[in-house]
Amino acid sequence: MHNWILSYLSDLAAWVLLTLGVILLCGLTVELCAAAFSRLIGRGSGAVFDLTAVIGTPVHELGHAMMCPLFAHRIECVKLWSPRARNGMYGFVEHRYNRRNLWARLGNLFIGIGPILSGLGVTVLALWLCFPAQWNAHLSASVSLLGTSPTPTDLFRQSLSLLASLPSAFRADWPRSLVGLLVILSVCLHIRLSWQDIKGSASAFWLYLALCAILSPLARLLGLQSAILHALRLWSLQLLSLFVLILAFSLLWLALALLVCLFRAVKRAF
């Protein structure tokens, strides 16, 4: 009995972590990087957020909006972008749902984390359109790698190889590469989750946990547990490789902030 409980809890943790773990890690990391950038730059960060919001905010809000119809939420009002943040918000999506509908209540979790998924999607689209040779090479290598049961370290290296190859695209077609870089940098600064997003997702997390608690033993009973966990592991690893790219561009913002701080320190010294 004791072993069965441990096995059940282990399977349940695997289901939750492999489906939501990387997504939540990505959102938390981007939030920390954006907050650190804002703190380092100070007042000047507002202008950067205003400029990048032109691209980043519509991507963020569309991430919420696209999830709404999938979970029977009715969209009441959408504002994709405002020139200046009002109460810290550049845009919003207002939606309603039937609280007695469990599927709709579960949707609050995915509507809340929607900006992370839309941000990852737009990042991939920008890489595909603006860095085609580098992205296709990365994609081919990733497909081959996924067939060999890769470790997270292998995918980290693969993603870093893609990043190292991006400068070569500027030599071939710098206008298109510059557009891609600006889009990705803007998206990385705005896929952070607001307190309202986190609150909405947290309200549905327990329902999601209950769903996994039912599906996990059912999959084991049907003999599908190993196959499902393997598929979820590949999904999680692929998301992790994209998260590395988001992390790298988020860290680039931090590097720029540190350079600004250094410049200010040198200026004060002289």
C-alpha positions as CSV (number, residue, x, y, z in Angstrom):
1,M,0.0,0.0,0.0
2,H,2.8,2.4,1.0
3,N,4.6,1.7,-2.4
4,W,1.4,2.3,-4.3
5,I,0.9,5.7,-2.7
6,L,4.5,6.7,-3.4
7,S,4.1,5.6,-7.0
8,Y,0.8,7.4,-7.4
9,L,2.2,10.7,-5.9
10,S,5.3,10.3,-8.2
11,D,3.2,9.9,-11.3
12,L,0.9,12.8,-10.3
13,A,4.0,15.1,-9.7
14,A,5.4,14.0,-13.1
15,W,2.1,14.9,-14.9
16,V,1.9,18.3,-13.3
17,L,5.6,19.2,-13.7
18,L,5.9,18.0,-17.3
19,T,2.8,19.8,-18.5
20,L,3.1,23.1,-16.5
21,G,6.6,23.1,-15.0
22,V,8.6,24.7,-17.9
23,I,5.8,27.1,-18.7
24,L,5.6,28.5,-15.2
25,L,9.4,28.5,-14.9
26,C,9.5,30.6,-18.1
27,G,7.0,33.1,-16.8
28,L,8.7,33.4,-13.4
29,T,12.1,33.9,-15.0
30,V,10.9,36.5,-17.4
31,E,9.1,38.4,-14.6
32,L,12.3,38.4,-12.5
33,C,14.4,39.6,-15.4
34,A,11.9,42.4,-16.3
35,A,11.7,43.5,-12.7
36,A,15.5,43.5,-12.3
37,F,15.8,45.5,-15.6
38,S,13.2,48.0,-14.3
39,R,15.0,48.4,-11.0
40,L,18.5,48.8,-12.6
41,I,17.4,51.4,-15.2
42,G,15.0,53.3,-12.9
43,R,12.7,55.9,-14.4
44,G,14.2,55.4,-17.9
45,S,12.8,51.9,-18.0
46,G,9.3,53.3,-18.5
47,A,10.3,54.6,-22.0
48,V,11.6,51.2,-22.9
49,F,8.5,49.4,-21.7
50,D,6.4,52.0,-23.6
51,L,8.2,51.4,-26.9
52,T,8.4,47.6,-26.7
53,A,4.7,47.4,-25.6
54,V,3.8,48.2,-29.2
55,I,4.7,44.7,-30.1
56,G,4.9,42.9,-26.8
57,T,1.5,43.9,-25.4
58,P,-0.6,42.7,-28.4
59,V,1.2,39.3,-28.2
60,H,0.5,39.2,-24.5
61,E,-3.2,40.0,-24.7
62,L,-3.8,37.7,-27.7
63,G,-2.4,34.9,-25.6
64,H,-5.2,35.5,-23.2
65,A,-7.9,36.1,-25.9
66,M,-7.1,33.0,-28.0
67,M,-7.5,30.7,-24.9
68,C,-11.0,32.1,-24.1
69,P,-13.1,30.4,-26.8
70,L,-11.3,27.1,-26.2
71,F,-12.7,27.1,-22.6
72,A,-16.1,28.5,-23.2
73,H,-15.3,32.0,-22.0
74,R,-17.1,34.9,-23.7
75,I,-14.8,37.9,-24.5
76,E,-16.5,41.1,-23.4
77,C,-13.8,43.6,-24.3
78,V,-10.2,43.6,-25.7
79,K,-7.6,46.3,-25.7
80,L,-4.5,45.1,-27.4
81,W,-2.3,48.2,-26.7
82,S,-2.4,51.6,-25.1
83,P,0.3,54.2,-25.7
84,R,0.9,54.5,-22.0
85,A,0.2,52.1,-19.2
86,R,-2.8,52.8,-17.1
87,N,-2.4,51.3,-13.6
88,G,0.6,49.4,-15.0
89,M,-1.5,47.9,-17.8
90,Y,-0.9,48.5,-21.5
91,G,-3.8,46.3,-22.5
92,F,-6.4,43.9,-21.2
93,V,-8.9,41.2,-22.0
94,E,-12.3,41.1,-20.2
95,H,-14.1,37.8,-20.3
96,R,-17.0,36.1,-18.6
97,Y,-17.9,32.4,-18.0
98,N,-20.4,30.2,-16.3
99,R,-18.9,29.4,-12.9
100,R,-20.9,26.1,-12.8
101,N,-19.0,24.9,-15.9
102,L,-16.0,23.0,-14.6
103,W,-14.3,23.2,-18.1
104,A,-14.7,26.9,-18.1
105,R,-13.3,27.2,-14.6
106,L,-10.3,25.1,-15.6
107,G,-9.8,27.5,-18.5
108,N,-8.8,30.2,-16.0
109,L,-5.5,28.4,-15.6
110,F,-4.7,28.3,-19.3
111,I,-6.1,31.8,-20.0
112,G,-3.8,33.1,-17.3
113,I,-0.6,31.5,-18.7
114,G,-1.7,32.2,-22.3
115,P,0.8,35.0,-22.8
116,I,3.7,32.6,-22.2
117,L,2.5,30.3,-24.9
118,S,1.8,33.2,-27.4
119,G,5.2,34.7,-26.6
120,L,7.0,31.4,-27.3
121,G,4.9,31.0,-30.5
122,V,5.8,34.5,-31.8
123,T,9.5,33.9,-30.9
124,V,9.5,30.8,-33.0
125,L,7.7,32.6,-35.8
126,A,10.2,35.5,-35.7
127,L,13.1,33.0,-35.8
128,W,11.5,31.1,-38.7
129,L,10.8,34.2,-40.8
130,C,13.8,36.4,-39.9
131,F,16.5,33.8,-39.3
132,P,15.4,31.0,-41.6
133,A,18.7,29.3,-42.3
134,Q,19.7,29.3,-38.6
135,W,16.2,28.2,-37.4
136,N,15.9,25.3,-40.0
137,A,19.3,24.0,-39.0
138,H,18.3,24.2,-35.4
139,L,15.0,22.4,-36.1
140,S,16.7,19.6,-38.0
141,A,19.3,19.1,-35.2
142,S,16.5,19.2,-32.6
143,V,14.5,16.5,-34.4
144,S,17.5,14.3,-34.6
145,L,18.3,15.0,-30.9
146,L,14.8,14.2,-29.7
147,G,15.1,10.7,-31.2
148,T,18.0,9.9,-28.9
149,S,16.4,10.5,-25.5
150,P,18.3,13.8,-24.9
151,T,19.0,15.3,-21.5
152,P,18.1,19.0,-20.7
153,T,21.8,19.7,-21.0
154,D,21.8,18.5,-24.6
155,L,18.9,20.8,-25.5
156,F,20.6,23.7,-23.7
157,R,23.7,23.2,-25.9
158,Q,21.5,23.0,-29.0
159,S,19.7,26.2,-28.1
160,L,23.0,28.0,-27.4
161,S,24.3,26.9,-30.8
162,L,21.3,28.5,-32.4
163,L,22.0,31.8,-30.5
164,A,25.7,31.7,-31.5
165,S,24.6,31.3,-35.2
166,L,22.3,34.3,-35.2
167,P,25.0,37.0,-35.8
168,S,25.8,35.4,-39.2
169,A,22.2,36.2,-40.3
170,F,23.0,39.9,-40.0
171,R,25.8,39.6,-42.5
172,A,23.4,38.0,-45.0
173,D,20.3,40.2,-44.5
174,W,20.7,42.7,-41.7
175,P,17.3,44.6,-42.1
176,R,15.3,41.4,-41.7
177,S,17.5,40.1,-38.9
178,L,17.1,43.4,-37.1
179,V,13.3,43.3,-37.3
180,G,13.4,39.7,-35.9
181,L,15.7,40.7,-33.1
182,L,13.5,43.7,-32.1
183,V,10.3,41.5,-32.2
184,I,11.9,38.9,-30.0
185,L,13.3,41.4,-27.5
186,S,9.9,43.2,-27.3
187,V,8.1,39.9,-26.7
188,C,10.5,38.8,-24.0
189,L,9.9,41.9,-22.0
190,H,6.1,41.6,-22.0
191,I,5.2,37.9,-21.6
192,R,5.6,38.5,-17.9
193,L,2.4,37.6,-16.0
194,S,0.5,40.3,-14.2
195,W,-0.9,39.8,-10.6
196,Q,-4.3,39.4,-12.1
197,D,-3.0,36.6,-14.5
198,I,-1.4,34.8,-11.6
199,K,-4.5,35.1,-9.4
200,G,-6.7,33.8,-12.2
201,S,-4.4,30.8,-12.9
202,A,-4.0,30.0,-9.2
203,S,-7.8,29.8,-8.8
204,A,-8.0,26.9,-11.3
205,F,-4.8,25.1,-10.4
206,W,-6.5,22.9,-7.8
207,L,-9.0,21.8,-10.4
208,Y,-6.2,21.0,-12.8
209,L,-4.5,19.0,-10.0
210,A,-7.7,17.0,-9.4
211,L,-7.9,16.3,-13.2
212,C,-4.4,15.0,-13.2
213,A,-5.1,13.0,-10.1
214,I,-7.9,11.2,-12.0
215,L,-6.2,10.8,-15.3
216,S,-2.8,9.5,-14.0
217,P,-4.1,6.3,-12.3
218,L,-6.5,5.8,-15.3
219,A,-3.6,5.8,-17.7
220,R,-1.7,3.3,-15.5
221,L,-4.7,1.1,-15.4
222,L,-4.9,1.1,-19.2
223,G,-1.2,0.5,-19.5
224,L,-0.6,3.9,-21.2
225,Q,1.3,5.6,-18.3
226,S,4.8,5.0,-19.8
227,A,3.9,6.1,-23.3
228,I,2.1,9.3,-22.0
229,L,5.0,10.2,-19.6
230,H,7.5,9.7,-22.5
231,A,5.4,12.0,-24.8
232,L,5.1,14.6,-22.0
233,R,8.8,14.5,-21.4
234,L,9.6,15.2,-25.0
235,W,7.0,18.0,-25.0
236,S,8.6,19.5,-21.9
237,L,12.2,19.2,-23.3
238,Q,11.1,20.9,-26.5
239,L,9.6,23.7,-24.5
240,L,12.7,23.9,-22.4
241,S,14.8,24.5,-25.5
242,L,12.5,27.4,-26.4
243,F,12.7,28.7,-22.8
244,V,16.5,28.8,-23.1
245,L,16.1,31.2,-26.1
246,I,13.6,33.4,-24.1
247,L,16.0,33.4,-21.1
248,A,19.0,34.4,-23.3
249,F,17.1,37.4,-24.8
250,S,15.8,38.4,-21.3
251,L,19.4,38.3,-20.0
252,L,20.4,40.5,-22.9
253,W,18.0,43.2,-21.4
254,L,19.8,42.8,-18.1
255,A,23.2,43.1,-19.8
256,L,22.0,46.4,-21.4
257,A,20.8,47.6,-18.0
258,L,24.1,46.8,-16.4
259,L,25.9,48.8,-19.2
260,V,23.7,51.7,-18.5
261,C,24.4,51.5,-14.7
262,L,28.1,51.3,-15.5
263,F,27.9,54.4,-17.8
264,R,26.1,56.3,-15.1
265,A,28.7,55.4,-12.5
266,V,31.6,56.5,-14.8
267,K,29.7,59.7,-15.6
268,R,29.3,60.5,-11.9
269,A,32.9,59.7,-11.2
270,F,34.1,62.3,-13.8
